[in-house]
Amino acid sequence: MSGLTKQFLFKNPVTFTGFFRINTYKPKPNTMKTKALIVVMSHLSDAQIEMNMGSNESAQNHINFAKYICTRVIDLNSVIDPDDMYDAYLNSQAK
């Protein structure tokens, strides 16, 4: 074995014997998908918290996004990409 191999070899046979590997896998961005109902409920809960903290503008933004999803998705049990939906919401607000 080379010196480099010996440096990274675990010697304790009780826990693990072998080489460790650094995981370099990076998931693709914007791949998280979930049910629309979960996203709506989450944003409405966030709006409640924001209202209790006195941040009415932020709460209104959460409520408006939840309403946007409800008008765009027929079945709230369908799976959506919340990031894509939020980008579409922001684009609709910019018009």
CNS distance restraints for C-alpha pairs under 8 A (distance, minus, plus):
assign (resid   1 and name CA) (resid   5 and name CA) 6.06 0.50 0.50
assign (resid   1 and name CA) (resid   6 and name CA) 6.54 0.50 0.50
assign (resid   2 and name CA) (resid   6 and name CA) 6.39 0.50 0.50
assign (resid   3 and name CA) (resid   7 and name CA) 6.31 0.50 0.50
assign (resid   4 and name CA) (resid   8 and name CA) 6.79 0.50 0.50
assign (resid   5 and name CA) (resid   9 and name CA) 6.31 0.50 0.50
assign (resid   8 and name CA) (resid  19 and name CA) 6.22 0.50 0.50
assign (resid   8 and name CA) (resid  20 and name CA) 7.19 0.50 0.50
assign (resid   9 and name CA) (resid  17 and name CA) 7.20 0.50 0.50
assign (resid   9 and name CA) (resid  18 and name CA) 5.86 0.50 0.50
assign (resid   9 and name CA) (resid  19 and name CA) 5.43 0.50 0.50
assign (resid   9 and name CA) (resid  20 and name CA) 7.82 0.50 0.50
assign (resid  10 and name CA) (resid  16 and name CA) 6.73 0.50 0.50
assign (resid  10 and name CA) (resid  17 and name CA) 5.31 0.50 0.50
assign (resid  10 and name CA) (resid  18 and name CA) 5.91 0.50 0.50
assign (resid  10 and name CA) (resid  19 and name CA) 6.79 0.50 0.50
assign (resid  11 and name CA) (resid  16 and name CA) 7.90 0.50 0.50
assign (resid  11 and name CA) (resid  17 and name CA) 6.30 0.50 0.50
assign (resid  12 and name CA) (resid  16 and name CA) 6.30 0.50 0.50
assign (resid  12 and name CA) (resid  17 and name CA) 6.50 0.50 0.50
assign (resid  13 and name CA) (resid  17 and name CA) 5.37 0.50 0.50
assign (resid  27 and name CA) (resid  31 and name CA) 7.96 0.50 0.50
assign (resid  30 and name CA) (resid  81 and name CA) 7.27 0.50 0.50
assign (resid  30 and name CA) (resid  83 and name CA) 6.31 0.50 0.50
assign (resid  30 and name CA) (resid  84 and name CA) 7.34 0.50 0.50
assign (resid  31 and name CA) (resid  81 and name CA) 7.12 0.50 0.50
assign (resid  32 and name CA) (resid  81 and name CA) 6.05 0.50 0.50
assign (resid  32 and name CA) (resid  82 and name CA) 7.53 0.50 0.50
assign (resid  32 and name CA) (resid  83 and name CA) 7.97 0.50 0.50
assign (resid  33 and name CA) (resid  79 and name CA) 6.18 0.50 0.50
assign (resid  33 and name CA) (resid  80 and name CA) 5.35 0.50 0.50
assign (resid  33 and name CA) (resid  81 and name CA) 4.46 0.50 0.50
assign (resid  33 and name CA) (resid  82 and name CA) 6.75 0.50 0.50
assign (resid  34 and name CA) (resid  38 and name CA) 7.08 0.50 0.50
assign (resid  34 and name CA) (resid  39 and name CA) 7.44 0.50 0.50
assign (resid  34 and name CA) (resid  79 and name CA) 5.08 0.50 0.50
assign (resid  34 and name CA) (resid  80 and name CA) 5.62 0.50 0.50
assign (resid  34 and name CA) (resid  81 and name CA) 6.52 0.50 0.50
assign (resid  34 and name CA) (resid  82 and name CA) 7.39 0.50 0.50
assign (resid  35 and name CA) (resid  39 and name CA) 6.77 0.50 0.50
assign (resid  35 and name CA) (resid  76 and name CA) 6.75 0.50 0.50
assign (resid  35 and name CA) (resid  77 and name CA) 5.44 0.50 0.50
assign (resid  35 and name CA) (resid  78 and name CA) 5.46 0.50 0.50
assign (resid  35 and name CA) (resid  79 and name CA) 4.28 0.50 0.50
assign (resid  35 and name CA) (resid  80 and name CA) 5.99 0.50 0.50
assign (resid  36 and name CA) (resid  40 and name CA) 6.22 0.50 0.50
assign (resid  36 and name CA) (resid  69 and name CA) 7.29 0.50 0.50
assign (resid  36 and name CA) (resid  73 and name CA) 7.57 0.50 0.50
assign (resid  36 and name CA) (resid  76 and name CA) 4.91 0.50 0.50
assign (resid  36 and name CA) (resid  77 and name CA) 6.04 0.50 0.50
assign (resid  36 and name CA) (resid  78 and name CA) 6.06 0.50 0.50
assign (resid  36 and name CA) (resid  79 and name CA) 5.94 0.50 0.50
assign (resid  36 and name CA) (resid  80 and name CA) 5.84 0.50 0.50
assign (resid  36 and name CA) (resid  82 and name CA) 7.82 0.50 0.50
assign (resid  37 and name CA) (resid  41 and name CA) 6.09 0.50 0.50
assign (resid  37 and name CA) (resid  76 and name CA) 4.87 0.50 0.50
assign (resid  37 and name CA) (resid  77 and name CA) 5.97 0.50 0.50
assign (resid  38 and name CA) (resid  42 and name CA) 5.99 0.50 0.50
assign (resid  39 and name CA) (resid  43 and name CA) 6.23 0.50 0.50
assign (resid  39 and name CA) (resid  66 and name CA) 7.62 0.50 0.50
assign (resid  39 and name CA) (resid  82 and name CA) 7.00 0.50 0.50
assign (resid  40 and name CA) (resid  44 and name CA) 6.19 0.50 0.50
assign (resid  40 and name CA) (resid  65 and name CA) 7.97 0.50 0.50
assign (resid  40 and name CA) (resid  66 and name CA) 4.87 0.50 0.50
assign (resid  40 and name CA) (resid  67 and name CA) 7.98 0.50 0.50
assign (resid  40 and name CA) (resid  69 and name CA) 7.11 0.50 0.50
assign (resid  40 and name CA) (resid  70 and name CA) 7.82 0.50 0.50
assign (resid  41 and name CA) (resid  45 and name CA) 6.10 0.50 0.50
assign (resid  41 and name CA) (resid  66 and name CA) 7.84 0.50 0.50
assign (resid  42 and name CA) (resid  46 and name CA) 6.18 0.50 0.50
assign (resid  43 and name CA) (resid  47 and name CA) 6.10 0.50 0.50
assign (resid  43 and name CA) (resid  62 and name CA) 5.24 0.50 0.50
assign (resid  43 and name CA) (resid  63 and name CA) 6.74 0.50 0.50
assign (resid  43 and name CA) (resid  65 and name CA) 7.56 0.50 0.50
assign (resid  43 and name CA) (resid  66 and name CA) 6.24 0.50 0.50
assign (resid  44 and name CA) (resid  48 and name CA) 6.37 0.50 0.50
assign (resid  44 and name CA) (resid  62 and name CA) 6.42 0.50 0.50
assign (resid  44 and name CA) (resid  63 and name CA) 5.96 0.50 0.50
assign (resid  44 and name CA) (resid  66 and name CA) 6.83 0.50 0.50
assign (resid  45 and name CA) (resid  49 and name CA) 6.45 0.50 0.50
assign (resid  46 and name CA) (resid  50 and name CA) 6.12 0.50 0.50
assign (resid  46 and name CA) (resid  59 and name CA) 7.12 0.50 0.50
assign (resid  46 and name CA) (resid  62 and name CA) 6.89 0.50 0.50
assign (resid  47 and name CA) (resid  51 and name CA) 6.06 0.50 0.50
assign (resid  47 and name CA) (resid  58 and name CA) 7.24 0.50 0.50
assign (resid  47 and name CA) (resid  59 and name CA) 4.10 0.50 0.50
assign (resid  47 and name CA) (resid  60 and name CA) 6.95 0.50 0.50
assign (resid  47 and name CA) (resid  61 and name CA) 7.98 0.50 0.50
assign (resid  47 and name CA) (resid  62 and name CA) 5.50 0.50 0.50
assign (resid  47 and name CA) (resid  63 and name CA) 6.33 0.50 0.50
assign (resid  48 and name CA) (resid  52 and name CA) 6.29 0.50 0.50
assign (resid  48 and name CA) (resid  59 and name CA) 6.96 0.50 0.50
assign (resid  49 and name CA) (resid  53 and name CA) 6.33 0.50 0.50
assign (resid  49 and name CA) (resid  59 and name CA) 7.86 0.50 0.50
assign (resid  50 and name CA) (resid  54 and name CA) 6.28 0.50 0.50
assign (resid  50 and name CA) (resid  55 and name CA) 5.16 0.50 0.50
assign (resid  50 and name CA) (resid  56 and name CA) 6.60 0.50 0.50
assign (resid  50 and name CA) (resid  58 and name CA) 6.53 0.50 0.50
assign (resid  50 and name CA) (resid  59 and name CA) 5.20 0.50 0.50
assign (resid  51 and name CA) (resid  55 and name CA) 5.51 0.50 0.50
assign (resid  51 and name CA) (resid  56 and name CA) 5.37 0.50 0.50
assign (resid  51 and name CA) (resid  59 and name CA) 5.80 0.50 0.50
assign (resid  55 and name CA) (resid  59 and name CA) 6.32 0.50 0.50
assign (resid  56 and name CA) (resid  60 and name CA) 6.01 0.50 0.50
assign (resid  57 and name CA) (resid  61 and name CA) 6.34 0.50 0.50
assign (resid  58 and name CA) (resid  62 and name CA) 6.46 0.50 0.50
assign (resid  59 and name CA) (resid  63 and name CA) 6.28 0.50 0.50
assign (resid  60 and name CA) (resid  64 and name CA) 6.02 0.50 0.50
assign (resid  61 and name CA) (resid  65 and name CA) 6.18 0.50 0.50
assign (resid  62 and name CA) (resid  66 and name CA) 6.28 0.50 0.50
assign (resid  63 and name CA) (resid  67 and name CA) 6.21 0.50 0.50
assign (resid  64 and name CA) (resid  68 and name CA) 6.08 0.50 0.50
assign (resid  65 and name CA) (resid  69 and name CA) 6.33 0.50 0.50
assign (resid  65 and name CA) (resid  86 and name CA) 7.32 0.50 0.50
assign (resid  65 and name CA) (resid  89 and name CA) 6.75 0.50 0.50
assign (resid  66 and name CA) (resid  70 and name CA) 6.35 0.50 0.50
assign (resid  67 and name CA) (resid  71 and name CA) 6.28 0.50 0.50
assign (resid  68 and name CA) (resid  72 and name CA) 6.27 0.50 0.50
assign (resid  68 and name CA) (resid  89 and name CA) 6.85 0.50 0.50
assign (resid  69 and name CA) (resid  73 and name CA) 5.84 0.50 0.50
assign (resid  69 and name CA) (resid  85 and name CA) 7.45 0.50 0.50
assign (resid  70 and name CA) (resid  74 and name CA) 7.21 0.50 0.50
assign (resid  70 and name CA) (resid  76 and name CA) 7.35 0.50 0.50
assign (resid  73 and name CA) (resid  78 and name CA) 7.78 0.50 0.50
assign (resid  80 and name CA) (resid  85 and name CA) 7.55 0.50 0.50
assign (resid  81 and name CA) (resid  85 and name CA) 6.25 0.50 0.50
assign (resid  82 and name CA) (resid  86 and name CA) 5.97 0.50 0.50
assign (resid  83 and name CA) (resid  87 and name CA) 6.20 0.50 0.50
assign (resid  84 and name CA) (resid  88 and name CA) 6.27 0.50 0.50
assign (resid  85 and name CA) (resid  89 and name CA) 6.16 0.50 0.50
assign (resid  86 and name CA) (resid  90 and name CA) 6.16 0.50 0.50
assign (resid  87 and name CA) (resid  91 and name CA) 6.18 0.50 0.50
assign (resid  88 and name CA) (resid  92 and name CA) 6.15 0.50 0.50
assign (resid  89 and name CA) (resid  93 and name CA) 6.30 0.50 0.50
assign (resid  90 and name CA) (resid  94 and name CA) 6.30 0.50 0.50
assign (resid  91 and name CA) (resid  95 and name CA) 6.78 0.50 0.50
